[in-house]
């Protein structure tokens, strides 16, 4: 019979490391990306940047970069 491999040993301070990571509230890069994309799209949809202005063009380019 084939024996299941043993689970790898956990670092002795894994729970401490997890708690420290959660306490730091490091931003999730994907979450930040989604928030930025949503805010730019909301701003464009609301007409906060007039079409033809430099900022409108910049925001359109950012949206294109975020939506390849």
N, C-alpha and C positions, 0 to 999 in steps of 0.2 A: 504494500500500500504506500501511496505517496503521502508524505507528511507535509502539512501546511507549514510554510516558513513562519518563523517567529516574527512577531512585530518588532521593528527596530526599537532599540531602547530610546526612551524619551530623555532629553536633557533634564538634569535634576531641577533646574530652575525654570522649566518651560512655563509653568503657571505664572511665575513672577514676570517673565518676559511678555507673556500675553497681556497681563494686567497693566504693565508699563506702556505697551503699545496702545492699548485702549484708552489709557489715561491721557496720552499725548494728543489725542484727537487729530492725528495727521490727516490731511485731506486726501481723499481718494481721487486719483488723477482722472479716472473716467467720470466720476461725479462732477468734478470741476469742469471738465470738457463739456458735459451735457448742460450744465448750468449756464456756461458762457454762450454756447450755441443757442439755447432757449432764450436767453436775455437779448441777444443780438437780434434774433428773429422776431421776438416780441416788439422790440423797439422799431424795427423796420415796418412791421405790420401796423403799428400804431401811428406811423407817419412822423416819428420823432426826428428823423433825418430826411430833409427834403431831397427828392430825386434830382440828380445832377450836381449836388454839392460834393466837395471832396470827402466829407465824412461818410456820405451815403455810399460812394464808391469803395471806400475803405471797408465799410461794414459788409458790403456785398462780397468783396474779396475774402474777408475772414470767413463768411458763411461758406463760400466755395471751398476754402481750405478745410473747414470742419466737416464738409459733406463731399468727400472725394467721389 
